[in-house]
Amino acid sequence: MQFKGNAFRYGRDVDTDVIIPARYLNTSDPAQLAAHCLEDLDATFRERVRPGDVIVAEENFGCGSSREHAPVAIKAAGVSVVIAKSFARIFYRNAINIGLPIIECPEAVDAIADGDVVSVDADTGVVRDETSGKSFQAQPFPPFIQEIINEGGLVARTRKLLAEREA
């Protein structure tokens, strides 16, 4: 899995209420959630984000409630990967479950500036700041998590496995 895009840089403790405000939780439609992604933190995010872009954040990204809406909103907005120093545990699992790649790499977070072009090889764990030319090593996903992400999430992966067994 290879990703490349412009970095959107945020601080620590970006919670799920900021990722997708509670007033929009009356829908589970990914497009509607994407339309409001991060609007209370960065009012210009939706106008600036392009498919493939990358969110870079400090510690504890995705803290707060356990809503799956937050990673769905990020993925539907076109973000290809989130790189952070650390993730809230439930957000980490929800992201994997819906097929949103997330990588913990504190050194990369310290080096990447807002607007830098960033590439990620999720298979090897290499994060590269294309703007500065610096590379960083993160822990790659184990094969079973790579499969979940490649299939678009846990539900899609499970359906594929069931179909293969029935065939």
C-alpha positions, 0 to 999 in steps of 0.5 A, spaced: 500 500 500 502 506 497 500 513 499 502 520 497 499 527 498 499 533 502 500 534 509 494 537 514 498 538 520 494 538 527 496 538 534 495 533 540 488 530 543 484 531 536 478 528 539 472 525 535 467 530 537 472 535 533 473 530 527 466 529 526 461 534 530 456 530 534 450 535 531 452 531 524 451 524 527 444 523 525 447 520 518 452 514 517 452 517 509 460 517 508 459 523 503 455 527 508 460 526 514 466 528 509 462 534 508 463 536 515 470 533 517 474 537 521 470 543 520 470 545 528 478 545 528 479 547 521 474 551 517 478 550 510 479 543 511 474 540 506 475 546 501 483 544 501 483 536 502 484 532 495 484 525 494 490 522 497 492 527 502 495 525 509 493 528 516 499 528 521 498 529 528 501 529 535 499 524 541 492 521 542 489 522 535 482 520 535 480 520 543 473 521 546 467 517 544 468 511 540 464 513 534 466 510 528 463 516 524 470 519 525 474 515 521 469 514 516 469 522 515 476 522 514 476 516 509 470 519 505 474 526 505 479 523 501 485 522 506 489 516 504 493 515 511 493 518 518 500 519 521 500 520 529 505 520 535 499 515 538 492 514 537 486 513 542 485 505 542 478 505 540 479 510 534 485 505 532 481 499 532 475 503 528 480 506 523 482 499 521 475 496 521 473 501 516 479 500 512 483 507 514 490 506 514 493 509 520 501 509 522 504 511 529 511 514 527 513 520 532 519 522 528 515 523 522 510 527 526 516 532 529 519 533 522 513 534 517 510 541 516 503 543 514 503 542 506 509 538 506 508 532 500 508 526 504 509 519 501 507 512 505 509 505 504 505 501 509 507 495 507 514 497 509 513 502 514 517 507 511 514 514 511 518 520 507 517 527 507 518 528 500 519 536 501 525 535 506 527 528 503 527 525 510 525 518 511 522 515 517 521 508 519 514 506 522 512 499 524 508 496 518 502 493 519 502 485 520 499 481 514 492 480 517 491 488 518 494 489 511 489 484 508 483 488 512 485 495 509 486 492 502 479 489 502 476 496 505 475 494 512 473 488 516 466 487 514 468 487 506 474 482 508 469 477 512 464 477 506 470 475 502 472 470 506 465 467 507 464 467 499 471 464 498 469 458 503 462 457 499 465 457 492 
